[in-house]
Amino acid sequence: MIDEHVLLEWLDRVRRGTLGRRAFTRSLLALGLTPPLVAELLRSRGLAYAQPKRPAFTPSRRGGGGDLKLLWWQAPTILNQHLAVGVKDGDGARLFYEPLVSFDPDGNFVPVLAAEACTGTTASRSPPTTWFSRGSTPPIRRPWR
């Protein structure tokens, strides 16, 4: 068990910088104290600092960087595109899942992860299409024997 004098010494070492806040917190958590209590101990000595607020970003031109803010009429409910139940979920999942190709406004393929977009039809009698990702080399085709 730890007594008050040892605890005050540890807090003083944190204040002086000879003991890090993370090491102090881990030590007290190992002794069975809860995170809110450790945070309150640090706060009571003026040693708990919030992250400083970042200054507002002012881009030099439209689309020049900064935070991306998206607005949908209804927020996505799941970010897994395989369990998506609507366009809103697919759009939200697009931030995490990159497709091989996408479509332009005219309905043409636009390669995203694919090395190039295939051309041709997708009819049932057409031969299967093989997609190659960027940076990969096509496999060597050998005739059947």
C-alpha positions in Angstrom: 0.0 0.0 0.0 1.2 3.5 -0.7 1.0 6.3 2.0 0.2 10.0 1.5 3.9 11.1 1.8 5.0 8.8 -1.0 2.1 9.9 -3.2 2.9 13.6 -2.6 6.6 12.9 -3.5 5.5 11.2 -6.7 3.3 14.2 -7.5 6.2 16.5 -6.8 8.4 14.5 -9.2 5.8 14.8 -11.9 5.7 18.5 -11.3 9.5 18.7 -11.6 9.5 16.5 -14.7 11.6 13.7 -13.3 8.6 11.3 -13.4 6.3 11.3 -16.5 2.6 11.6 -16.1 2.1 8.4 -18.0 4.5 6.4 -15.7 2.8 8.0 -12.7 -0.6 7.0 -14.0 0.5 3.4 -14.8 1.9 3.0 -11.3 -1.3 4.2 -9.6 -3.4 2.0 -11.9 -1.2 -1.0 -11.0 -2.0 -0.2 -7.3 -5.7 -0.4 -8.0 -6.7 3.3 -8.3 -9.2 4.1 -11.0 -8.4 6.4 -13.9 -10.8 9.2 -12.8 -9.1 9.3 -9.4 -5.6 9.5 -10.9 -6.8 12.3 -13.2 -8.3 14.1 -10.2 -5.0 13.8 -8.3 -3.1 15.3 -11.2 -5.7 18.0 -11.7 -5.6 19.0 -8.0 -1.9 19.7 -8.3 -2.3 21.5 -11.6 -0.5 18.8 -13.6 -3.4 17.7 -15.9 -3.3 19.6 -19.1 -5.9 19.5 -21.8 -4.7 19.4 -25.4 -4.3 22.9 -26.7 -6.9 24.0 -29.2 -5.5 24.1 -32.7 -5.7 27.4 -34.4 -8.3 27.8 -37.1 -7.1 26.8 -40.5 -7.5 29.3 -43.3 -6.8 27.9 -46.7 -5.2 30.0 -49.4 -7.8 28.9 -51.9 -11.0 26.9 -52.1 -10.2 23.2 -51.6 -6.8 24.1 -50.3 -6.8 21.7 -47.3 -8.1 21.7 -43.8 -10.9 19.7 -42.3 -13.2 17.9 -44.7 -16.8 18.4 -43.6 -19.5 16.2 -45.3 -23.2 16.7 -44.9 -25.9 14.1 -45.7 -29.5 14.3 -45.0 -29.2 11.2 -42.9 -26.0 10.0 -41.2 -24.5 6.6 -42.0 -25.4 4.0 -39.5 -22.6 1.5 -40.3 -19.2 1.9 -41.9 -19.1 -1.7 -43.3 -20.1 -1.6 -46.9 -21.0 -5.3 -46.9 -23.7 -4.6 -44.3 -24.8 -1.3 -45.8 -28.6 -0.9 -46.2 -28.6 2.3 -48.2 -26.6 4.8 -50.2 -25.8 6.8 -47.0 -24.0 3.7 -45.6 -22.1 3.0 -48.8 -21.0 6.7 -49.0 -19.8 6.6 -45.4 -17.9 3.3 -46.0 -16.2 4.8 -49.1 -13.9 6.7 -46.7 -12.5 3.3 -45.5 -13.0 0.9 -48.5 -11.4 1.8 -51.8 -13.0 0.1 -54.9 -11.1 -1.2 -57.9 -13.0 1.2 -60.2 -15.6 3.9 -59.8 -17.9 5.5 -62.4 -17.9 9.0 -63.9 -21.1 10.9 -64.6 -21.3 9.3 -68.0 -21.2 5.8 -66.6 -17.6 5.0 -67.7 -15.1 3.2 -65.6 -12.6 5.3 -63.7 -9.7 3.3 -62.1 -9.2 3.9 -58.4 -7.1 0.9 -57.2 -7.0 -0.8 -60.6 -4.1 -0.2 -62.9 -6.4 0.5 -65.8 -10.1 0.4 -66.5 -11.3 -2.4 -68.7 -13.3 -1.6 -71.8 -16.0 -3.8 -73.4 -19.3 -5.2 -72.3 -20.3 -7.0 -69.2 -22.8 -9.2 -71.0 -23.2 -12.8 -69.8 -21.5 -14.2 -72.9 -18.4 -12.0 -72.6 -15.2 -13.5 -71.4 -14.3 -13.0 -67.7 -12.5 -9.7 -66.9 -9.2 -9.7 -65.0 -8.3 -6.6 -63.0 -4.8 -5.7 -62.0 -4.1 -3.4 -59.1 -1.6 -0.6 -59.4 2.0 -1.8 -58.9 1.2 -5.5 -59.7 2.5 -7.3 -62.7 0.1 -9.4 -64.9 0.5 -13.1 -64.5 2.2 -15.1 -67.3 -0.4 -16.7 -69.5 0.4 -20.3 -70.5 -1.7 -22.3 -73.0 -3.6 -25.3 -71.7 -2.0 -28.7 -72.5 
